[in-house]
Amino acid sequence: MSGPGGVLRIVILGGTGEARSFVETALARHGPAIDPITSLAGRTQAPAALPGRVRIGGFGGPAGLAGYLRAEAVDLLVDATHPFARHMPHHAAEAAAESGIPRLRLERAPWRPGIGDRWHSLKSVEAAAECLPDHGRRALVTVGAQEATRFAAIEGAQIYLRAIDAAGLPPERADLRHILARGPFDLEAERALLAQYRIDLLVTKNSGGAATVAKLEAARAVGIPVLMVDRPTPPVPGPRVETVAAALDWLAKRLEERRRDVMN
Ligand code: NAP
């Protein structure tokens, strides 16, 4: 094993609540047996504090990531990037294969419509922006800062862009406003938000997960439609789990294997 005294060094490709929860629980359970390094792309201006080590910024493609994994003598790679991250899961798969490091994809399950939901499925954020004025006049848009610029050119509708911070958002004007907030959000607060801004349409990506599902429950409760952007690509092949608990089981097995190796 690479870390000092047989400590298992794990790189977690983060930017998600799952990555955070994985590191927090893994450290609580395994303490000094692991050395987790969370990697962030650096999109959020002031990311919330994380336990363990943190590095920020791209690697320079799959070869850069493979080089980093070797240079840091990394033992395991957990790719917990967002379900809408288009490149990193592929880079992670390639780099792990090249470096001979076990990799796990942690990707939460998508949301599914229930009784009372009025979802319109769309292939891209761009498509959602194009058809927005056909579905509502006052839209709450929660697609992340990176793709929010697509809503800057819409005419004939009042747009509320919700994001963690204003970095990358198109500038505010009378018919385009920012709502800066970091999840998780609860149902009561989401209902209040819809009422406060008299929202008649929700635009979102099918990110899945509990932290931001309340907006969909609120939309269902007040009967407004949802423009739901589908996930971009089929999942990367290879080991994949949908929950933090399953990822922690995978880690526990790797630690058990390590203990057996050390004893033999
Ligand atoms: P992406 O298209 O897969 O990534 C673009 C580039 O950003 C990658 O090629 C990589 O640069 C760098 N990168 C991405 N994730 C990284 C990480 N965890 N650590 C270091 N570098 C990283 O992903 P994206 O959609 O731009 O998202 C960027 C980050 O925001 C991801 O970490 C993701 O988990 C998080 N996020 C994304 C969304 C979303 O809707 N897309 C939502 C919430 C959070 P190099 O090629 O130079 O290594």
Boltz pocket constraint, residues with backbone or C-beta under 6 A from the ligand:
constraints:
  - pocket:
      binder: B
      contacts: [[A, 12], [A, 13], [A, 14], [A, 15], [A, 16], [A, 39], [A, 40], [A, 41], [A, 43], [A, 55], [A, 56], [A, 57], [A, 58], [A, 59], [A, 60], [A, 61], [A, 62], [A, 64], [A, 65], [A, 80], [A, 81], [A, 82], [A, 84], [A, 85], [A, 86], [A, 87], [A, 88], [A, 89], [A, 91], [A, 143], [A, 144]]
      max_distance: 6.0
